[in-house]
Amino acid sequence: MKIKVKYLPPFCTIINKKDEIINIPKNYSIKQLLKYLADKYGEKFKNNIFPNGNPNSDRYIVNIILDDEIINKDYILKSEDTITIFMTMSGG
């Protein structure tokens, strides 16, 4: 099934694209997708997704949005979903 992934900075800069269509298996979770993308795009991408660049971590340091809502790593993607990946912001 196909989904659309949109990338905000720094990810769009790392991979040189703002979005892409990805073909994934049914019952694919956000966690699985993030691991797939980390393998596909390499160390710099992986280091911006996972703490210490460890894709086996149950945590990630980005936000994923679907339909204007943040979704978690266990969300099962559906055909034609469009998600956006962006950095977690902090400050004061």
N, C-alpha and C positions, 0 to 999 in steps of 0.2 A: 504494500500500500504506500501511497505517497503522502508526504507532509512537506510543509514549507517551513524553513528555518530562517529567521531574520537575525542579523548580527549587528549589534551596536558596538561603538568603540569600547575596548581596544580590539575586539575580535574581528571586526570588518577590516581593520588595518593589518592584523596578523595574517589573515587568509586572503586578503585582496578581493573581497566580495561582500556585498551587503545582504545578500540572501541567496538561497538555493533550494531546489526541490530535492528531497532525499527519499529514496525507496527503502522502506523498512519492513520487517516482518510484522504480522499481527501480534498483538499483546506485547508490544515493545514499550518499555517504560522510559521516563525521562532519564533515569540513572543509566540505563543501557545506551540511550542515545548520546549522553555526555561522554561515556567511555568510547563509543564508536567515533565521535568527533575528535576526541583527544588522540586516538590512534591515527586517524586520518590526517590531522593537521599538525601533529608533532609537539615537541617539548614546550615551546612558548605558549601555544594554545592550552596545553595540559596544565602548565603552571599557573595560568590565569583562571582555570576552572576548579581545580582541586587543591586542598591544603597540602603544601609541600609537594605539589605535582603528583600526588599519589592517586591514581584512578581507582584503586581498590578501597578508597575511603568511602564511608557512608555519607560523608558530607561534601558539599561543594560550596564555592565562594562566589557564586553568581546567582542572579535571579532569572527565573524563567516565567514568561507571561503568556497566557492563552486567554484571548477574549477579555483583555483588560484586568485579569486577575492573576496573581502569583500562584503558580502551581508547585507541588512538591515532587521529589524524586520518584515517588511511587505512582504518579499519574500514568495511566496507560494511554498512549497516543491512539488517536482515531484517524482514519483516512481523511485527508483534506485538512487536518489541523494545521494552523499556522501559529508557530511559537516564536517568541523573541528572547534572545539571550543577551543579558547585559550585566555589567559589574554591580556588585552590591556597593551602595554608597554609604559613606559615613562622614561625620564631621560635626562641627559645632559652631 
